[in-house]
Amino acid sequence: MHRSVGRTLLCATAAAALLAAPLVSVTTASANPAGTGLVIEEAYLKGGSANQPFTNKFVELANPTDTAVSVDGWSVQYRAATGTGTPAVGKLSGSVPAHGTYLVQMGSNGTNGEALPEADAVTGLNPSGSTGTLVLADQATALSLPPGAVGTGTPGVVDLLGYGTSNTFETAVATSGTANSVPDGLTRQGTTDTDSNAADFTVTSTITPENAAGETGQPTDPTDPTDPTDPGTPAEPVTIAQLQGTGADSPYAGKAVTTDGVVTAVYATGGFSGYTVQTAGTGGALDLATHTASDAVFVYSAATAGSVAIGDAVRLTGTVSEFNGLTELTVPTAAGLTKLPAAGVVQPVPATLTFPRTDAQRESLESMLVAPQGAYTVADNYTTNQYGEVVLASGTKRLLQPTEVARPGSAEAAAVTADNAARKVVLDDGASTNFLSAANQSIPVSWLTQGPVTVGASATFAKPVVLDYRNDSWKFQPTSPITGATPKAELPASFSNARTTAPENVGGDIRLAGFNVLNYFPTTGDQLTGCTYYTDRDGDPVTVRDGCDARGAANADDLARQQVKIVKAINGLGADVVSLEEIENSARFGQDRDAAVATLVAALNQATGKDTWAYAKSPSKLPASEDVIRLALIYKKDRVQPVGGSTILTDSTAFANARQPLAQAFAPVTAKPGKGNGKPSKPSAKDTFLVIANHFKSKGSGTGAEADQGDGQGASNASRVAQSKALVAFSTAMQRQSGTDKVFMLGDFNAYSQEDPVAVLDQAGYTDLGPTRDASEWSYVFSGLSGSLDHVFASPAALKTVTGVDIWNINSVESVGLEYSRYDYNVTDLYQDDVYRASDHDPILVGIDLPGVATPGDGGHPGHGGGPGHGGEPGHGGGTIADALAALAALIAWLRSLFG
């Protein structure tokens, strides 16, 4: 029996660099025999009529590809069979998961039938049950379609279904024509599209609506001879523990049983359509070595969920089943529920224990009330803004990318994978609500509405929860559905505020930083032709989806929201030199190559109120072919000065599929002796240092030798290894050119700390200045696992100058819903003009001391007190007594220079 259960986690399958970017789109076509785009898979057009299984009509879309496809700004359109004008339009939003479906609810002919599963879009379309034309369009405005056969490539048409006697169709019209009282619909075999409606669609009496969350609905036939209330198959009385059994599956699966219990949680709304019951008097302090069978079970029963309350003693008769890993008791009618006298019934109590590390131990608690003990840490919030769920890790540490701390394919990496699985649990909201769907955008999203939920924050449980298993994950469910409108006092858990308002003090006279600015494009989509967009809940364009070279904001308003976050984050870093990745290459739009970086520098200076920042100008020698995004270096004019011009690596084929490195030498700006803040002195060779900005090939694509090898390093690892080798050679050449051996290579290397590209740089003598293995901060979160794709590598001479390192966790740890491009998809407005979620990567900051610079304290860096690094951590800025004496001597010399 199909029924509504929890949702599917839509894990990102794109490249790490594209995690927070909008989902990919499909190519416009009216037929897609190659199976590379969305299709109309099912059309049920008689909902509500007599004898019909469902109240509402629907169209189901299917995605045959390996990547989720956004339908923001798309529509389903309907035109009558003989019509020649513009169709009626039903707007869509959200996305169709990879190899998944998307349910579009339409009108009804009456009140007969069951409710559909929660729709991904609700429209006012009300097609004829026997004849008409349905169109899936990649636009929200009505199409203009002439009658007749619609050919491949018709603008705006992704797929089209003409049925009955329609005058508009693909090659040949699909049959239909049965009366509205005949329960049937039109369906295609899989996702095959031959460009012929007649060949692709057949009439079927099996109606199977399924939404993007994988929820289905099929009404139960009350005359089914296997119904548990059939007097020919008497129900067997069992305890709940007997029903559950000691293994993963119930020994009573498929059998009719009667059992007694106490209601501990009720989910009458939100999509679960059921409740949990637990044996009276059970729970408390359990020994999992002896407690081998659960004393609770989930009851799937839309018929009775609204008539029970927590604390009710009940007797239930129904059929046991295993549904996607969760043991359920289905009670199809009110006759299967009997309320028992409450007198003398001992209420169950929550089990008090730490989260079990094995599936077997968790099975023994399935659907039981638990009071989680010990520490829990937020590990992922990528789907929080869509599904109201938060991934937790038991303990005080996040879940880690195995190749962040262990070599790919090693036993140590396998141990990290096992530990992640042993500690992961999802805090859900007791519902299967998709808060981004058109049907639910007016419901405030769970958790995020009540406050920030950041990766690395601690979770504290104040109320009991139910441990269950849905969508391949063990979950903590509240005892009733929650939304963003639920008062904080009624939530089962709360989160600590793990945000920081400034990076840690890394010491040093000069500070360097790397920052991926997430497709910062002053050339907005509305300045170009052909751009398509992702739209917010009002249908307004927010960010470019496809169709043009722009990758960022849709218009000036969106750019302003993006820019203010980036500006505040960069100015808040306290850095003197910043490497920028994913900034627009303005030459691609017929402008000066530096136009975008100049725009950002102007915004930074406007925010500081003075001429603080400048940028390293592009060299005359440029690569023959460049990406639409590039690297840039900006610097504070009163802190450092460029030494010579910038250089781009132009003679290496290794970067044909990535961004070519950019090098620039710098030296501190120091006052002439005795002149206080006089003119800058000539740069000293001993104080010159070299900065090389980098952005390696992403992990998301590759074939043949570049395909994902299954060792945890993702696709295109061979390219990144070649790029590391080319970078080493480029660095050597640039050191000779600039006359310094102090070199820092910064940027987004798209490789975690123990992967092959990093190993190449390690073996070449460079030191990764990222966090130590027992640190609590990393620069990126992907699929709930934390690691650093962003690095600063120091040459041996540069390493001697390092005073401290910090990763400022302001981006990767925050919900994607806070981004300028994602904040307005739900009624909860998550946007703030602050530093949080300015990008999807966190900036990394490094402090350095140069021998010829005698700047006291902190050198005037805002927000930093001038203390040494991380307070004594080796290699992270802990000074010696000799260092302190030297600093004191420098301070005295500086004071003398001021006062003569």
Salt bridges, closest charged atoms under 4 A:
ASP66 OD1 - HIS99 NE2 2.57
ASP159 OD2 - ARG188 NH2 2.90
ASP184 OD1 - LYS46 NZ 2.60
ASP193 OD1 - ARG188 NH1 3.97
ASP200 OD2 - ARG188 NH1 3.51
ASP260 OD1 - ARG315 NE 2.77
ASP312 OD2 - LYS339 NZ 3.52
GLU328 OE1 - ARG3 NE 2.59
ASP359 OD1 - ARG362 NH1 3.50
GLU389 OE1 - ARG7 NE 3.79
GLU389 OE1 - LYS475 NZ 3.23
ASP419 OD1 - ARG357 NH2 3.18
ASP419 OD2 - ARG423 NE 2.95
ASP428 OD1 - ARG7 NH2 2.34
ASP428 OD2 - LYS475 NZ 3.55
ASP429 OD1 - ARG7 NH2 2.94
ASP468 OD2 - ARG470 NE 2.55
GLU504 OE1 - HIS870 NE2 3.39
ASP549 OD2 - ARG588 NH2 3.53
ASP558 OD1 - ARG561 NH2 2.63
ASP576 OD1 - ARG639 NE 3.25
ASP576 OD2 - HIS861 NE2 3.04
ASP594 OD1 - ARG630 NH1 2.93
ASP611 OD2 - LYS637 NZ 2.45
GLU626 OE2 - ARG593 NH2 2.59
ASP627 OD1 - ARG551 NH2 3.39
ASP627 OD2 - ARG659 NH1 3.03
ASP748 OD2 - HIS695 NE2 3.32
ASP748 OD2 - HIS841 NE2 3.60
GLU755 OE1 - LYS699 NZ 2.73
ASP756 OD1 - ARG407 NH2 2.80
ASP768 OD2 - HIS791 ND1 2.99
ASP790 OD2 - HIS841 ND1 2.89
GLU814 OE2 - ARG499 NE 2.90
GLU819 OE2 - ARG837 NE 2.94
ASP824 OD1 - ARG537 NE 3.19
ASP833 OD2 - LYS568 NZ 3.97
ASP834 OD1 - LYS565 NZ 2.90
ASP840 OD1 - HIS841 NE2 3.98
ASP858 OD1 - ARG511 NH2 2.43
GLU873 OE1 - HIS870 ND1 3.86
GLU873 OE1 - HIS876 ND1 3.17
